[in-house]
Amino acid sequence: MGRFVERFALVLSDNGFPRMPARVFVGLLVAEQETRTAAELAQQLRVSPAAISGAVRYLEQVGLVAREREPGQRSDHYRIFSNAWYEALTRRDQMLLRFEQVLREGIDAVGTESLAGLRLDETRQFFEYMRGEMPRLLAQWREQRSKKGQG
C-alpha cells in the first residue's frame, strides 16, 4: 500500500498539488479507519508530526480534510470529506473564470484578429465551456452517487 500512496501522491504533485499534503491526503484516502491522528499519519508515511501538521493545515484550507476531536481525547483526528473530490472541482469554477478574464485581457492586448488573439480566444472558449459544463457534470455525479446509496 505504501507504494500506491507514494505513486498517487506523485501524480497529484505532478498536477500542482503540494507534495506533503498529497501524501497525507492519499494516506487518509487509503486508511481503513474513518479518521486518523497526526501520529498515525506520521507513522504511516514515515515523516515527522510537524510535516503532518503543515500538510493537514493546507488540506483543511482547501476543504479536503476535516479536523475532529473525540470527547475526552487530546489528539485531533482527521478525515476526508466524503464529497472532497467534487467539491474541490466545484471551487475550480472560480479559477476557470479568472483564466477567462485574464485571457480576455490578453486578447485585447494582442488584437482580436491576430493569430495570437485567435489562439488566446480559443483557449478562453475552452475554459468557458469547461466552466459551463461543470455544474451539469457534478449534478450527474451526485445523482449517480445517490442511486448507489453513497449520497
N, CA, C and O atoms as a GROMACS GRO file, in nm:
protein
  604
    1MET      N    1   0.081  -0.119   0.000
    1MET     CA    2   0.000   0.000   0.000
    1MET      C    3   0.086   0.127   0.000
    1MET      O    4   0.049   0.228  -0.060
    2GLY      N    5   0.200   0.121   0.067
    2GLY     CA    6   0.290   0.236   0.071
    2GLY      C    7   0.333   0.282  -0.066
    2GLY      O    8   0.346   0.402  -0.092
    3ARG      N    9   0.355   0.186  -0.154
    3ARG     CA   10   0.395   0.221  -0.291
    3ARG      C   11   0.283   0.296  -0.362
    3ARG      O   12   0.308   0.393  -0.433
    4PHE      N   13   0.159   0.249  -0.342
    4PHE     CA   14   0.045   0.317  -0.404
    4PHE      C   15   0.032   0.460  -0.351
    4PHE      O   16   0.010   0.553  -0.429
    5VAL      N   17   0.045   0.476  -0.220
    5VAL     CA   18   0.034   0.609  -0.161
    5VAL      C   19   0.135   0.704  -0.226
    5VAL      O   20   0.101   0.815  -0.265
    6GLU      N   21   0.259   0.659  -0.236
    6GLU     CA   22   0.363   0.744  -0.294
    6GLU      C   23   0.338   0.770  -0.442
    6GLU      O   24   0.360   0.881  -0.490
    7ARG      N   25   0.292   0.670  -0.513
    7ARG     CA   26   0.267   0.685  -0.657
    7ARG      C   27   0.152   0.782  -0.683
    7ARG      O   28   0.164   0.872  -0.767
    8PHE      N   29   0.040   0.765  -0.611
    8PHE     CA   30  -0.074   0.853  -0.630
    8PHE      C   31  -0.040   0.995  -0.586
    8PHE      O   32  -0.078   1.092  -0.652
    9ALA      N   33   0.032   1.008  -0.475
    9ALA     CA   34   0.074   1.140  -0.427
    9ALA      C   35   0.163   1.209  -0.531
    9ALA      O   36   0.153   1.330  -0.550
   10LEU      N   37   0.248   1.132  -0.596
   10LEU     CA   38   0.334   1.189  -0.700
   10LEU      C   39   0.252   1.238  -0.819
   10LEU      O   40   0.281   1.343  -0.875
   11VAL      N   41   0.150   1.162  -0.857
   11VAL     CA   42   0.062   1.205  -0.966
   11VAL      C   43  -0.009   1.335  -0.928
   11VAL      O   44  -0.016   1.428  -1.009
   12LEU      N   45  -0.060   1.342  -0.806
   12LEU     CA   46  -0.124   1.465  -0.760
   12LEU      C   47  -0.024   1.580  -0.760
   12LEU      O   48  -0.055   1.691  -0.803
   13SER      N   49   0.096   1.554  -0.711
   13SER     CA   50   0.200   1.655  -0.705
   13SER      C   51   0.240   1.702  -0.844
   13SER      O   52   0.262   1.822  -0.866
   14ASP      N   53   0.251   1.611  -0.937
   14ASP     CA   54   0.285   1.647  -1.075
   14ASP      C   55   0.178   1.736  -1.139
   14ASP      O   56   0.203   1.804  -1.238
   15ASN      N   57   0.060   1.735  -1.079
   15ASN     CA   58  -0.050   1.815  -1.132
   15ASN      C   59  -0.084   1.934  -1.043
   15ASN      O   60  -0.197   1.984  -1.045
   16GLY      N   61   0.015   1.980  -0.965
   16GLY     CA   62   0.002   2.104  -0.893
   16GLY      C   63  -0.034   2.094  -0.747
   16GLY      O   64  -0.043   2.197  -0.679
   17PHE      N   65  -0.054   1.975  -0.696
   17PHE     CA   66  -0.087   1.957  -0.555
   17PHE      C   67   0.044   1.957  -0.476
   17PHE      O   68   0.136   1.887  -0.517
   18PRO      N   69   0.056   2.030  -0.367
   18PRO     CA   70   0.180   2.026  -0.289
   18PRO      C   71   0.212   1.884  -0.242
   18PRO      O   72   0.121   1.807  -0.209
   19ARG      N   73   0.338   1.850  -0.240
   19ARG     CA   74   0.383   1.711  -0.218
   19ARG      C   75   0.337   1.650  -0.085
   19ARG      O   76   0.275   1.544  -0.084
   20MET      N   77   0.366   1.715   0.027
   20MET     CA   78   0.330   1.655   0.155
   20MET      C   79   0.178   1.650   0.174
   20MET      O   80   0.127   1.548   0.219
   21PRO      N   81   0.104   1.757   0.143
   21PRO     CA   82  -0.041   1.744   0.152
   21PRO      C   83  -0.096   1.631   0.062
   21PRO      O   84  -0.193   1.566   0.098
   22ALA      N   85  -0.034   1.610  -0.052
   22ALA     CA   86  -0.077   1.500  -0.139
   22ALA      C   87  -0.056   1.366  -0.069
   22ALA      O   88  -0.143   1.279  -0.074
   23ARG      N   89   0.058   1.349  -0.006
   23ARG     CA   90   0.086   1.223   0.065
   23ARG      C   91  -0.013   1.202   0.179
   23ARG      O   92  -0.063   1.091   0.198
   24VAL      N   93  -0.041   1.307   0.256
   24VAL     CA   94  -0.134   1.296   0.368
   24VAL      C   95  -0.275   1.266   0.315
   24VAL      O   96  -0.346   1.182   0.371
   25PHE      N   97  -0.315   1.335   0.210
   25PHE     CA   98  -0.448   1.313   0.154
   25PHE      C   99  -0.464   1.167   0.109
   25PHE      O  100  -0.565   1.103   0.140
   26VAL      N  101  -0.366   1.115   0.038
   26VAL     CA  102  -0.375   0.976  -0.007
   26VAL      C  103  -0.367   0.881   0.113
   26VAL      O  104  -0.434   0.778   0.114
   27GLY      N  105  -0.285   0.916   0.213
   27GLY     CA  106  -0.280   0.834   0.334
   27GLY      C  107  -0.416   0.824   0.401
   27GLY      O  108  -0.454   0.717   0.449
   28LEU      N  109  -0.489   0.934   0.405
   28LEU     CA  110  -0.624   0.931   0.462
   28LEU      C  111  -0.720   0.855   0.370
   28LEU      O  112  -0.810   0.785   0.416
   29LEU      N  113  -0.700   0.870   0.242
   29LEU     CA  114  -0.788   0.805   0.145
   29LEU      C  115  -0.780   0.653   0.156
   29LEU      O  116  -0.882   0.585   0.140
   30VAL      N  117  -0.662   0.600   0.183
   30VAL     CA  118  -0.645   0.454   0.188
   30VAL      C  119  -0.663   0.396   0.328
   30VAL      O  120  -0.661   0.274   0.346
   31ALA      N  121  -0.681   0.483   0.427
   31ALA     CA  122  -0.694   0.435   0.565
   31ALA      C  123  -0.822   0.352   0.581
   31ALA      O  124  -0.928   0.388   0.529
   32GLU      N  125  -0.810   0.244   0.650
   32GLU     CA  126  -0.926   0.158   0.676
   32GLU      C  127  -1.021   0.226   0.775
   32GLU      O  128  -1.143   0.206   0.769
   33GLN      N  129  -0.965   0.305   0.866
   33GLN     CA  130  -1.046   0.377   0.963
   33GLN      C  131  -1.101   0.505   0.899
   33GLN      O  132  -1.045   0.557   0.803
   34GLU      N  133  -1.211   0.554   0.956
   34GLU     CA  134  -1.271   0.679   0.908
   34GLU      C  135  -1.181   0.798   0.934
   34GLU      O  136  -1.175   0.891   0.854
   35THR      N  137  -1.110   0.795   1.049
   35THR     CA  138  -1.023   0.907   1.086
   35THR      C  139  -0.884   0.854   1.123
   35THR      O  140  -0.866   0.736   1.153
   36ARG      N  141  -0.787   0.945   1.119
   36ARG     CA  142  -0.650   0.914   1.160
   36ARG      C  143  -0.598   1.031   1.241
   36ARG      O  144  -0.637   1.146   1.219
   37THR      N  145  -0.510   1.002   1.335
   37THR     CA  146  -0.443   1.110   1.410
   37THR      C  147  -0.317   1.149   1.335
   37THR      O  148  -0.272   1.079   1.244
   38ALA      N  149  -0.260   1.263   1.376
   38ALA     CA  150  -0.134   1.307   1.316
   38ALA      C  151  -0.025   1.204   1.342
   38ALA      O  152   0.057   1.177   1.254
   39ALA      N  153  -0.024   1.146   1.461
   39ALA     CA  154   0.078   1.045   1.494
   39ALA      C  155   0.063   0.922   1.404
   39ALA      O  156   0.162   0.867   1.356
   40GLU      N  157  -0.060   0.879   1.382
   40GLU     CA  158  -0.082   0.763   1.294
   40GLU      C  159  -0.039   0.793   1.151
   40GLU      O  160   0.022   0.709   1.085
   41LEU      N  161  -0.072   0.913   1.104
   41LEU     CA  162  -0.030   0.951   0.968
   41LEU      C  163   0.122   0.962   0.959
   41LEU      O  164   0.181   0.919   0.860
   42ALA      N  165   0.185   1.019   1.061
   42ALA     CA  166   0.331   1.032   1.062
   42ALA      C  167   0.397   0.895   1.056
   42ALA      O  168   0.494   0.875   0.984
   43GLN      N  169   0.343   0.801   1.132
   43GLN     CA  170   0.398   0.665   1.131
   43GLN      C  171   0.375   0.599   0.996
   43GLN      O  172   0.466   0.537   0.941
   44GLN      N  173   0.256   0.612   0.943
   44GLN     CA  174   0.223   0.552   0.814
   44GLN      C  175   0.313   0.605   0.701
   44GLN      O  176   0.360   0.529   0.617
   45LEU      N  177   0.335   0.736   0.702
   45LEU     CA  178   0.411   0.800   0.593
   45LEU      C  179   0.560   0.813   0.624
   45LEU      O  180   0.638   0.856   0.539
   46ARG      N  181   0.598   0.777   0.746
   46ARG     CA  182   0.738   0.784   0.791
   46ARG      C  183   0.793   0.927   0.780
   46ARG      O  184   0.899   0.952   0.721
   47VAL      N  185   0.715   1.019   0.839
   47VAL     CA  186   0.756   1.159   0.843
   47VAL      C  187   0.732   1.211   0.984
   47VAL      O  188   0.676   1.140   1.068
   48SER      N  189   0.774   1.334   1.009
   48SER     CA  190   0.756   1.392   1.142
   48SER      C  191   0.613   1.441   1.160
   48SER      O  192   0.545   1.475   1.062
   49PRO      N  193   0.567   1.445   1.284
   49PRO     CA  194   0.435   1.502   1.310
   49PRO      C  195   0.422   1.648   1.264
   49PRO      O  196   0.314   1.691   1.226
   50ALA      N  197   0.532   1.722   1.266
   50ALA     CA  198   0.530   1.861   1.219
   50ALA      C  199   0.497   1.867   1.070
   50ALA      O  200   0.424   1.957   1.026
   51ALA      N  201   0.550   1.773   0.993
   51ALA     CA  202   0.519   1.768   0.850
   51ALA      C  203   0.371   1.740   0.828
   51ALA      O  204   0.309   1.796   0.738
   52ILE      N  205   0.316   1.654   0.911
   52ILE     CA  206   0.173   1.622   0.903
   52ILE      C  207   0.090   1.746   0.936
   52ILE      O  208  -0.009   1.775   0.870
   53SER      N  209   0.131   1.818   1.039
   53SER     CA  210   0.058   1.936   1.084
   53SER      C  211   0.045   2.039   0.972
   53SER      O  212  -0.064   2.090   0.946
   54GLY      N  213   0.156   2.068   0.906
   54GLY     CA  214   0.153   2.164   0.795
   54GLY      C  215   0.068   2.116   0.678
   54GLY      O  216  -0.005   2.194   0.617
   55ALA      N  217   0.080   1.988   0.648
   55ALA     CA  218   0.003   1.931   0.537
   55ALA      C  219  -0.146   1.934   0.567
   55ALA      O  220  -0.227   1.967   0.480
   56VAL      N  221  -0.183   1.898   0.689
   56VAL     CA  222  -0.324   1.897   0.727
   56VAL      C  223  -0.381   2.039   0.725
   56VAL      O  224  -0.495   2.060   0.684
   57ARG      N  225  -0.302   2.135   0.769
   57ARG     CA  226  -0.346   2.275   0.767
   57ARG      C  227  -0.381   2.315   0.623
   57ARG      O  228  -0.484   2.380   0.600
   58TYR      N  229  -0.297   2.278   0.529
   58TYR     CA  230  -0.325   2.307   0.388
   58TYR      C  231  -0.453   2.236   0.342
   58TYR      O  232  -0.538   2.297   0.278
   59LEU      N  233  -0.466   2.108   0.375
   59LEU     CA  234  -0.582   2.030   0.332
   59LEU      C  235  -0.712   2.084   0.392
   59LEU      O  236  -0.817   2.079   0.328
   60GLU      N  237  -0.704   2.135   0.513
   60GLU     CA  238  -0.822   2.198   0.574
   60GLU      C  239  -0.858   2.327   0.499
   60GLU      O  240  -0.976   2.353   0.473
   61GLN      N  241  -0.758   2.405   0.465
   61GLN     CA  242  -0.782   2.533   0.397
   61GLN      C  243  -0.848   2.513   0.260
   61GLN      O  244  -0.930   2.594   0.219
   62VAL      N  245  -0.811   2.406   0.191
   62VAL     CA  246  -0.871   2.382   0.059
   62VAL      C  247  -0.997   2.298   0.067
   62VAL      O  248  -1.057   2.265  -0.036
   63GLY      N  249  -1.039   2.262   0.188
   63GLY     CA  250  -1.166   2.194   0.208
   63GLY      C  251  -1.168   2.046   0.177
   63GLY      O  252  -1.274   1.991   0.147
   64LEU      N  253  -1.053   1.981   0.184
   64LEU     CA  254  -1.049   1.837   0.157
   64LEU      C  255  -1.052   1.753   0.284
   64LEU      O  256  -1.091   1.636   0.280
   65VAL      N  257  -1.011   1.812   0.396
   65VAL     CA  258  -0.998   1.736   0.521
   65VAL      C  259  -1.065   1.813   0.635
   65VAL      O  260  -1.060   1.936   0.640
   66ALA      N  261  -1.126   1.740   0.725
   66ALA     CA  262  -1.185   1.798   0.845
   66ALA      C  263  -1.107   1.753   0.967
   66ALA      O  264  -1.058   1.640   0.973
   67ARG      N  265  -1.095   1.843   1.064
   67ARG     CA  266  -1.030   1.811   1.192
   67ARG      C  267  -1.140   1.789   1.294
   67ARG      O  268  -1.235   1.867   1.304
   68GLU      N  269  -1.128   1.681   1.370
   68GLU     CA  270  -1.227   1.648   1.472
   68GLU      C  271  -1.154   1.609   1.599
   68GLU      O  272  -1.037   1.571   1.595
   69ARG      N  273  -1.224   1.620   1.710
   69ARG     CA  274  -1.167   1.575   1.837
   69ARG      C  275  -1.273   1.493   1.908
   69ARG      O  276  -1.387   1.537   1.926
   70GLU      N  277  -1.234   1.374   1.948
   70GLU     CA  278  -1.324   1.287   2.024
   70GLU      C  279  -1.334   1.338   2.167
   70GLU      O  280  -1.234   1.381   2.224
   71PRO      N  281  -1.454   1.335   2.225
   71PRO     CA  282  -1.468   1.379   2.364
   71PRO      C  283  -1.372   1.304   2.457
   71PRO      O  284  -1.362   1.181   2.451
   72GLY      N  285  -1.302   1.379   2.541
   72GLY     CA  286  -1.211   1.318   2.637
   72GLY      C  287  -1.074   1.287   2.581
   72GLY      O  288  -0.986   1.244   2.657
   73GLN      N  289  -1.050   1.306   2.452
   73GLN     CA  290  -0.918   1.279   2.394
   73GLN      C  291  -0.846   1.410   2.367
   73GLN      O  292  -0.908   1.514   2.346
   74ARG      N  293  -0.714   1.403   2.368
   74ARG     CA  294  -0.633   1.523   2.349
   74ARG      C  295  -0.586   1.540   2.207
   74ARG      O  296  -0.547   1.650   2.167
   75SER      N  297  -0.588   1.434   2.128
   75SER     CA  298  -0.536   1.445   1.992
   75SER      C  299  -0.648   1.466   1.890
   75SER      O  300  -0.759   1.415   1.904
   76ASP      N  301  -0.613   1.544   1.789
   76ASP     CA  302  -0.707   1.568   1.680
   76ASP      C  303  -0.712   1.447   1.589
   76ASP      O  304  -0.614   1.374   1.575
   77HIS      N  305  -0.825   1.428   1.528
   77HIS     CA  306  -0.844   1.323   1.428
   77HIS      C  307  -0.880   1.391   1.297
   77HIS      O  308  -0.952   1.491   1.295
   78TYR      N  309  -0.830   1.336   1.188
   78TYR     CA  310  -0.853   1.395   1.057
   78TYR      C  311  -0.926   1.296   0.969
   78TYR      O  312  -0.902   1.175   0.974
   79ARG      N  313  -1.018   1.349   0.888
   79ARG     CA  314  -1.090   1.265   0.794
   79ARG      C  315  -1.111   1.342   0.666
   79ARG      O  316  -1.112   1.466   0.664
   80ILE      N  317  -1.127   1.268   0.560
   80ILE     CA  318  -1.157   1.328   0.429
   80ILE      C  319  -1.306   1.352   0.421
   80ILE      O  320  -1.386   1.267   0.462
   81PHE      N  321  -1.343   1.467   0.370
   81PHE     CA  322  -1.484   1.491   0.343
   81PHE      C  323  -1.530   1.392   0.237
   81PHE      O  324  -1.458   1.369   0.140
   82SER      N  325  -1.647   1.334   0.255
   82SER     CA  326  -1.695   1.234   0.159
   82SER      C  327  -1.712   1.292   0.020
   82SER      O  328  -1.703   1.219  -0.079
   83ASN      N  329  -1.737   1.420   0.012
   83ASN     CA  330  -1.757   1.484  -0.118
   83ASN      C  331  -1.636   1.565  -0.161
   83ASN      O  332  -1.647   1.658  -0.241
   84ALA      N  333  -1.520   1.530  -0.109
   84ALA     CA  334  -1.399   1.610  -0.128
   84ALA      C  335  -1.366   1.635  -0.274
   84ALA      O  336  -1.336   1.749  -0.312
   85TRP      N  337  -1.370   1.534  -0.354
   85TRP     CA  338  -1.328   1.549  -0.494
   85TRP      C  339  -1.417   1.644  -0.570
   85TRP      O  340  -1.368   1.738  -0.633
   86TYR      N  341  -1.547   1.623  -0.565
   86TYR     CA  342  -1.629   1.710  -0.648
   86TYR      C  343  -1.643   1.849  -0.590
   86TYR      O  344  -1.665   1.944  -0.664
   87GLU      N  345  -1.630   1.863  -0.460
   87GLU     CA  346  -1.630   1.997  -0.405
   87GLU      C  347  -1.503   2.073  -0.445
   87GLU      O  348  -1.507   2.193  -0.470
   88ALA      N  349  -1.391   2.002  -0.450
   88ALA     CA  350  -1.266   2.065  -0.494
   88ALA      C  351  -1.279   2.109  -0.640
   88ALA      O  352  -1.232   2.216  -0.677
   89LEU      N  353  -1.343   2.027  -0.721
   89LEU     CA  354  -1.364   2.064  -0.860
   89LEU      C  355  -1.459   2.182  -0.873
   89LEU      O  356  -1.442   2.266  -0.961
   90THR      N  357  -1.558   2.188  -0.788
   90THR     CA  358  -1.651   2.299  -0.790
   90THR      C  359  -1.577   2.430  -0.767
   90THR      O  360  -1.608   2.531  -0.831
   91ARG      N  361  -1.481   2.430  -0.676
   91ARG     CA  362  -1.404   2.550  -0.650
   91ARG      C  363  -1.318   2.589  -0.769
   91ARG      O  364  -1.273   2.703  -0.780
   92ARG      N  365  -1.294   2.495  -0.859
   92ARG     CA  366  -1.217   2.527  -0.980
   92ARG      C  367  -1.294   2.623  -1.070
   92ARG      O  368  -1.235   2.687  -1.157
   93ASP      N  369  -1.424   2.633  -1.049
   93ASP     CA  370  -1.507   2.723  -1.127
   93ASP      C  371  -1.452   2.865  -1.122
   93ASP      O  372  -1.443   2.933  -1.224
   94GLN      N  373  -1.415   2.910  -1.004
   94GLN     CA  374  -1.360   3.045  -0.988
   94GLN      C  375  -1.225   3.058  -1.057
   94GLN      O  376  -1.194   3.163  -1.114
   95MET      N  377  -1.146   2.952  -1.053
   95MET     CA  378  -1.018   2.954  -1.121
   95MET      C  379  -1.039   2.966  -1.272
   95MET      O  380  -0.970   3.043  -1.339
   96LEU      N  381  -1.134   2.888  -1.326
   96LEU     CA  382  -1.162   2.894  -1.469
   96LEU      C  383  -1.211   3.032  -1.509
   96LEU      O  384  -1.173   3.083  -1.615
   97LEU      N  385  -1.293   3.093  -1.426
   97LEU     CA  386  -1.342   3.228  -1.454
   97LEU      C  387  -1.226   3.326  -1.457
   97LEU      O  388  -1.221   3.413  -1.544
   98ARG      N  389  -1.133   3.313  -1.364
   98ARG     CA  390  -1.015   3.402  -1.364
   98ARG      C  391  -0.932   3.382  -1.491
   98ARG      O  392  -0.883   3.478  -1.548
   99PHE      N  393  -0.917   3.256  -1.535
   99PHE     CA  394  -0.845   3.229  -1.660
   99PHE      C  395  -0.913   3.302  -1.776
   99PHE      O  396  -0.847   3.365  -1.858
  100GLU      N  397  -1.046   3.291  -1.782
  100GLU     CA  398  -1.120   3.357  -1.889
  100GLU      C  399  -1.096   3.508  -1.887
  100GLU      O  400  -1.074   3.570  -1.991
  101GLN      N  401  -1.102   3.566  -1.768
  101GLN     CA  402  -1.086   3.711  -1.756
  101GLN      C  403  -0.949   3.758  -1.802
  101GLN      O  404  -0.936   3.856  -1.875
  102VAL      N  405  -0.846   3.686  -1.757
  102VAL     CA  406  -0.710   3.728  -1.795
  102VAL      C  407  -0.685   3.702  -1.943
  102VAL      O  408  -0.612   3.776  -2.008
  103LEU      N  409  -0.746   3.596  -1.997
  103LEU     CA  410  -0.732   3.570  -2.140
  103LEU      C  411  -0.798   3.680  -2.222
  103LEU      O  412  -0.747   3.717  -2.328
  104ARG      N  413  -0.910   3.734  -2.175
  104ARG     CA  414  -0.975   3.847  -2.244
  104ARG      C  415  -0.880   3.967  -2.249
  104ARG      O  416  -0.871   4.036  -2.351
  105GLU      N  417  -0.810   3.990  -2.138
  105GLU     CA  418  -0.712   4.099  -2.135
  105GLU      C  419  -0.602   4.074  -2.237
  105GLU      O  420  -0.560   4.166  -2.308
  106GLY      N  421  -0.556   3.949  -2.245
  106GLY     CA  422  -0.452   3.915  -2.343
  106GLY      C  423  -0.501   3.934  -2.486
  106GLY      O  424  -0.427   3.982  -2.571
  107ILE      N  425  -0.625   3.895  -2.512
  107ILE     CA  426  -0.682   3.911  -2.646
  107ILE      C  427  -0.686   4.059  -2.682
  107ILE      O  428  -0.651   4.097  -2.794
  108ASP      N  429  -0.730   4.142  -2.588
  108ASP     CA  430  -0.733   4.287  -2.612
  108ASP      C  431  -0.593   4.340  -2.637
  108ASP      O  432  -0.574   4.429  -2.720
  109ALA      N  433  -0.494   4.287  -2.566
  109ALA     CA  434  -0.357   4.336  -2.578
  109ALA      C  435  -0.295   4.300  -2.713
  109ALA      O  436  -0.221   4.381  -2.770
  110VAL      N  437  -0.323   4.181  -2.765
  110VAL     CA  438  -0.258   4.138  -2.890
  110VAL      C  439  -0.346   4.161  -3.012
  110VAL      O  440  -0.300   4.151  -3.126
  111GLY      N  441  -0.473   4.192  -2.990
  111GLY     CA  442  -0.565   4.217  -3.100
  111GLY      C  443  -0.650   4.094  -3.130
  111GLY      O  444  -0.600   3.982  -3.138
  112THR      N  445  -0.779   4.118  -3.146
  112THR     CA  446  -0.873   4.007  -3.164
  112THR      C  447  -0.854   3.933  -3.295
  112THR      O  448  -0.889   3.815  -3.305
  113GLU      N  449  -0.800   3.999  -3.397
  113GLU     CA  450  -0.786   3.935  -3.527
  113GLU      C  451  -0.646   3.878  -3.552
  113GLU      O  452  -0.622   3.815  -3.654
  114SER      N  453  -0.556   3.900  -3.458
  114SER     CA  454  -0.420   3.846  -3.476
  114SER      C  455  -0.421   3.696  -3.451
  114SER      O  456  -0.512   3.643  -3.388
  115LEU      N  457  -0.319   3.629  -3.501
  115LEU     CA  458  -0.307   3.484  -3.478
  115LEU      C  459  -0.300   3.454  -3.329
  115LEU      O  460  -0.363   3.360  -3.281
  116ALA      N  461  -0.223   3.534  -3.256
  116ALA     CA  462  -0.212   3.515  -3.111
  116ALA      C  463  -0.349   3.539  -3.045
  116ALA      O  464  -0.388   3.465  -2.955
  117GLY      N  465  -0.420   3.641  -3.089
  117GLY     CA  466  -0.552   3.671  -3.034
  117GLY      C  467  -0.650   3.558  -3.059
  117GLY      O  468  -0.731   3.526  -2.972
  118LEU      N  469  -0.643   3.497  -3.177
  118LEU     CA  470  -0.731   3.385  -3.208
  118LEU      C  471  -0.698   3.263  -3.122
  118LEU      O  472  -0.788   3.193  -3.076
  119ARG      N  473  -0.568   3.239  -3.099
  119ARG     CA  474  -0.528   3.128  -3.012
  119ARG      C  475  -0.574   3.152  -2.869
  119ARG      O  476  -0.628   3.062  -2.804
  120LEU      N  477  -0.554   3.274  -2.821
  120LEU     CA  478  -0.596   3.306  -2.685
  120LEU      C  479  -0.748   3.294  -2.671
  120LEU      O  480  -0.798   3.249  -2.568
  121ASP      N  481  -0.821   3.335  -2.775
  121ASP     CA  482  -0.966   3.327  -2.767
  121ASP      C  483  -1.013   3.181  -2.769
  121ASP      O  484  -1.110   3.147  -2.702
  122GLU      N  485  -0.946   3.097  -2.844
  122GLU     CA  486  -0.984   2.955  -2.843
  122GLU      C  487  -0.961   2.896  -2.703
  122GLU      O  488  -1.042   2.817  -2.654
  123THR      N  489  -0.852   2.935  -2.640
  123THR     CA  490  -0.823   2.888  -2.505
  123THR      C  491  -0.930   2.940  -2.408
  123THR      O  492  -0.978   2.866  -2.323
  124ARG      N  493  -0.966   3.068  -2.423
  124ARG     CA  494  -1.071   3.127  -2.339
  124ARG      C  495  -1.204   3.053  -2.358
  124ARG      O  496  -1.274   3.024  -2.262
  125GLN      N  497  -1.236   3.023  -2.483
  125GLN     CA  498  -1.360   2.950  -2.511
  125GLN      C  499  -1.360   2.811  -2.447
  125GLN      O  500  -1.463   2.765  -2.398
  126PHE      N  501  -1.245   2.745  -2.446
  126PHE     CA  502  -1.234   2.614  -2.381
  126PHE      C  503  -1.264   2.625  -2.232
  126PHE      O  504  -1.343   2.548  -2.179
  127PHE      N  505  -1.201   2.721  -2.164
  127PHE     CA  506  -1.226   2.739  -2.021
  127PHE      C  507  -1.371   2.777  -1.994
  127PHE      O  508  -1.430   2.732  -1.896
  128GLU      N  509  -1.428   2.859  -2.080
  128GLU     CA  510  -1.569   2.897  -2.066
  128GLU      C  511  -1.659   2.774  -2.080
  128GLU      O  512  -1.755   2.757  -2.005
  129TYR      N  513  -1.626   2.689  -2.176
  129TYR     CA  514  -1.702   2.565  -2.196
  129TYR      C  515  -1.691   2.474  -2.073
  129TYR      O  516  -1.791   2.421  -2.025
  130MET      N  517  -1.570   2.456  -2.023
  130MET     CA  518  -1.549   2.371  -1.905
  130MET      C  519  -1.627   2.425  -1.785
  130MET      O  520  -1.691   2.350  -1.712
  131ARG      N  521  -1.622   2.554  -1.767
  131ARG     CA  522  -1.693   2.615  -1.654
  131ARG      C  523  -1.843   2.598  -1.670
  131ARG      O  524  -1.914   2.575  -1.572
  132GLY      N  525  -1.893   2.607  -1.792
  132GLY     CA  526  -2.035   2.589  -1.817
  132GLY      C  527  -2.081   2.445  -1.797
  132GLY      O  528  -2.194   2.421  -1.754
  133GLU      N  529  -1.995   2.349  -1.828
  133GLU     CA  530  -2.031   2.207  -1.816
  133GLU      C  531  -2.015   2.150  -1.675
  133GLU      O  532  -2.078   2.050  -1.641
  134MET      N  533  -1.933   2.213  -1.594
  134MET     CA  534  -1.902   2.160  -1.461
  134MET      C  535  -2.028   2.139  -1.376
  134MET      O  536  -2.041   2.032  -1.315
  135PRO      N  537  -2.121   2.235  -1.369
  135PRO     CA  538  -2.240   2.210  -1.285
  135PRO      C  539  -2.321   2.088  -1.332
  135PRO      O  540  -2.370   2.012  -1.248
  136ARG      N  541  -2.334   2.070  -1.461
  136ARG     CA  542  -2.408   1.955  -1.513
  136ARG      C  543  -2.337   1.825  -1.478
  136ARG      O  544  -2.402   1.729  -1.435
  137LEU      N  545  -2.207   1.820  -1.494
  137LEU     CA  546  -2.132   1.700  -1.461
  137LEU      C  547  -2.140   1.668  -1.312
  137LEU      O  548  -2.155   1.552  -1.274
  138LEU      N  549  -2.130   1.770  -1.228
  138LEU     CA  550  -2.138   1.748  -1.084
  138LEU      C  551  -2.277   1.702  -1.042
  138LEU      O  552  -2.291   1.617  -0.954
  139ALA      N  553  -2.380   1.756  -1.106
  139ALA     CA  554  -2.517   1.712  -1.076
  139ALA      C  555  -2.536   1.566  -1.115
  139ALA      O  556  -2.600   1.489  -1.043
  140GLN      N  557  -2.481   1.527  -1.229
  140GLN     CA  558  -2.489   1.387  -1.272
  140GLN      C  559  -2.414   1.297  -1.174
  140GLN      O  560  -2.461   1.187  -1.143
  141TRP      N  561  -2.301   1.342  -1.126
  141TRP     CA  562  -2.223   1.263  -1.031
  141TRP      C  563  -2.301   1.245  -0.901
  141TRP      O  564  -2.308   1.135  -0.847
  142ARG      N  565  -2.359   1.355  -0.851
  142ARG     CA  566  -2.438   1.345  -0.727
  142ARG      C  567  -2.554   1.248  -0.744
  142ARG      O  568  -2.584   1.170  -0.654
  143GLU      N  569  -2.619   1.254  -0.860
  143GLU     CA  570  -2.732   1.163  -0.887
  143GLU      C  571  -2.683   1.018  -0.889
  143GLU      O  572  -2.747   0.929  -0.832
  144GLN      N  573  -2.572   0.994  -0.954
  144GLN     CA  574  -2.516   0.858  -0.961
  144GLN      C  575  -2.481   0.808  -0.821
  144GLN      O  576  -2.511   0.694  -0.787
  145ARG      N  577  -2.419   0.894  -0.740
  145ARG     CA  578  -2.384   0.855  -0.602
  145ARG      C  579  -2.507   0.822  -0.521
  145ARG      O  580  -2.507   0.725  -0.445
  146SER      N  581  -2.612   0.902  -0.536
  146SER     CA  582  -2.732   0.877  -0.455
  146SER      C  583  -2.801   0.747  -0.499
  146SER      O  584  -2.860   0.679  -0.416
  147LYS      N  585  -2.794   0.712  -0.626
  147LYS     CA  586  -2.850   0.586  -0.675
  147LYS      C  587  -2.777   0.466  -0.615
  147LYS      O  588  -2.836   0.360  -0.593
  148LYS      N  589  -2.648   0.486  -0.589
  148LYS     CA  590  -2.568   0.377  -0.532
  148LYS      C  591  -2.570   0.381  -0.380
  148LYS      O  592  -2.502   0.302  -0.314
  149GLY      N  593  -2.649   0.472  -0.324
  149GLY     CA  594  -2.659   0.480  -0.178
  149GLY      C  595  -2.542   0.544  -0.110
  149GLY      O  596  -2.520   0.521   0.009
  150GLN      N  597  -2.463   0.626  -0.184
  150GLN     CA  598  -2.345   0.690  -0.126
  150GLN      C  599  -2.369   0.835  -0.095
  150GLN      O  600  -2.283   0.900  -0.035
  151GLY      N  601  -2.481   0.888  -0.133
  151GLY     CA  602  -2.500   1.031  -0.116
  151GLY      C  603  -2.589   1.061  -0.007
  151GLY      O  604  -2.616   1.178   0.020
   0.00000   0.00000   0.00000
